[in-house]
Amino acid sequence: MEKIYSTKKNALAYPRVGPETIQFLLAYSKALRIVKHRQFSFEMILN
């Protein structure tokens, strides 16, 4: 049991993200609007 937990795992390798993915996420976040009315929350995507 001691041998299992004593070894260190390799560091996490993050996936590479292309510029088109970043542009898509930025455009989505700019178009997303959240409107709160009393206890309700409405999410709208303004395209």
Secondary structure as UniProt FT lines:
FT   HELIX           2..6
FT   HELIX           19..31
FT   STRAND          32..37
FT   TURN            38..39
FT   STRAND          40..45
//
